[in-house]
Amino acid sequence: MDRINLLPSQKLCLTIQEAAVYSMLGENRLRKIIEEDKSLNWVLYVGSWIRIKRPQFEEWISEQNYI
C-alpha cells in the first residue's frame, strides 16, 4: 500500500505527534489529556495505536478556555 503525503489539515486522523504539532500542544500534555478522560470523542484506538480524529479534535480545541 502506498502512502499518500497529505498536510495535517487534509487528514482525517492524526498521530499523537502530528496532533501535538498541529495544535501547538506538547505530546506529553496531549497524552495526559487522553489518559485522564477516556470519553473523548476525538480519540480512536487502533490496536495499541492512538489516532486523533482531526475534525472532532479541532472542535474540542475551539471549545476549551484552558488546557
C-alpha positions in Angstrom: 0.0 0.0 0.0 1.4 3.4 -1.0 1.5 6.2 1.5 -0.1 9.5 0.4 1.7 12.6 1.7 -1.0 15.0 3.0 -0.9 18.0 5.1 -2.3 17.5 8.6 -5.3 19.7 7.7 -6.1 17.3 4.9 -6.0 14.2 7.0 -9.0 12.6 8.8 -6.9 11.1 11.6 -3.6 12.3 13.1 -0.9 10.6 15.1 -0.2 12.0 18.6 2.9 13.6 17.2 1.0 15.3 14.3 -1.8 16.4 16.6 0.7 17.9 19.0 2.4 20.0 16.3 -0.9 20.8 14.6 -2.5 22.1 17.9 0.7 23.5 19.4 0.3 21.3 22.4 3.1 19.2 23.8 3.0 15.5 23.1 3.1 14.7 26.8 0.3 17.1 27.6 -1.8 15.6 24.8 -1.2 12.1 26.1 -2.1 13.1 29.6 -5.4 14.6 28.4 -6.2 11.4 26.6 -5.2 9.3 29.6 -7.3 11.3 32.1 -10.5 11.4 30.0 -11.5 8.1 28.3 -14.7 9.6 27.0 -13.1 12.0 24.5 -14.9 11.6 21.1 -11.8 12.5 19.1 -9.6 9.6 20.3 -9.6 6.5 18.1 -7.8 3.4 19.4 -6.4 1.2 16.6 -5.0 -1.8 18.4 -2.3 -0.3 20.5 -2.1 2.9 18.4 -3.9 6.1 19.2 -5.2 8.2 16.4 -6.8 11.7 16.7 -9.9 12.4 14.7 -9.0 15.8 13.4 -12.4 17.4 12.9 -13.6 16.4 16.4 -10.3 17.4 17.9 -10.5 20.9 16.2 -14.0 21.3 17.6 -12.9 20.3 21.1 -9.9 22.7 21.0 -12.1 25.6 19.9 -14.4 25.0 22.9 -11.6 25.0 25.5 -10.6 28.0 27.6 -7.8 26.3 29.4 -5.8 23.2 28.6 
